Amino acid sequence: MGRTNPTYRDTIRKFETDWKLYRDALRRHEKEDFDKLLIKIHAQSMAGHAQNALRPELSMFMSILVENEKEIRELEARIGQMNQSKSQ
């Protein structure tokens, strides 16, 4: 990867370019959701780069899933804290 093969970050940029027309066709709030997905892909770019997958799109989708799981865990922890404070 690098000089002869595109880097994972290059692949992400190409993905963003390739999906620009799709993004442009979304409603404003949906565009924000789409952009959040791209942020999640970027947040896990080191893992995607390490995977060096033949189909980098799978690494991108896995990045979104990992970030979603992280959000769920954080929300569950906050709910647990709220429940604890209510019971005291």
C-alpha positions in Angstrom: 0.0 0.0 0.0 1.2 3.5 -0.7 3.0 4.1 -3.9 1.5 1.3 -6.0 -1.7 0.5 -4.1 -4.1 3.1 -2.7 -3.9 3.5 1.1 -7.0 2.8 3.1 -7.5 6.6 3.6 -7.3 7.0 -0.2 -10.0 4.3 -0.5 -12.2 6.2 2.0 -11.8 9.4 0.1 -12.7 7.6 -3.2 -15.8 6.1 -1.4 -16.8 9.6 -0.4 -16.4 10.9 -3.9 -18.2 7.9 -5.5 -21.2 8.4 -3.2 -21.4 12.2 -3.5 -24.4 12.1 -5.8 -26.2 9.8 -3.4 -25.4 12.1 -0.5 -26.6 15.1 -2.5 -30.0 13.4 -3.1 -30.6 12.9 0.6 -32.7 15.3 2.8 -30.7 17.7 5.0 -31.1 15.6 8.2 -30.2 12.4 6.2 -27.1 14.1 4.9 -26.0 14.7 8.5 -26.6 11.0 9.2 -24.6 10.0 6.2 -21.8 12.3 7.3 -21.8 10.7 10.7 -21.3 7.3 9.1 -18.3 8.7 7.3 -16.9 10.1 10.6 -17.3 6.6 12.0 -15.3 5.1 9.1 -12.5 7.7 9.7 -12.5 7.0 13.4 -11.5 3.4 12.8 -9.2 4.0 9.9 -6.1 2.6 11.7 -7.9 -0.7 12.1 -9.1 -0.6 8.5 -5.6 0.1 7.3 -4.2 -2.8 9.5 -6.8 -5.2 8.0 -5.5 -4.5 4.5 -8.6 -6.2 3.1 -9.1 -7.2 -0.5 -12.5 -5.5 -0.2 -12.0 -2.4 1.9 -15.7 -1.7 1.9 -16.1 -4.5 4.4 -13.6 -2.8 6.7 -15.6 0.4 6.3 -18.9 -1.3 7.3 -17.2 -3.0 10.2 -15.9 0.4 11.3 -19.4 1.7 11.4 -20.6 -1.3 13.4 -17.7 -1.0 15.9 -18.5 2.7 16.4 -22.2 1.9 16.8 -21.4 -0.7 19.4 -19.3 1.8 21.3 -22.2 4.3 21.3 -24.6 1.6 22.5 -22.2 0.7 25.4 -21.8 4.4 26.4 -25.6 4.9 26.3 -26.2 1.8 28.4 -23.7 3.0 30.9 -25.5 6.3 31.1 -28.8 4.7 31.5 -27.3 2.5 34.3 -26.1 5.6 36.1 -29.4 7.3 35.8 -31.2 4.2 37.2 -28.7 4.1 40.1 -29.3 7.7 41.0 -33.1 7.2 40.8 -33.0 4.3 43.2 -30.9 6.1 45.8 
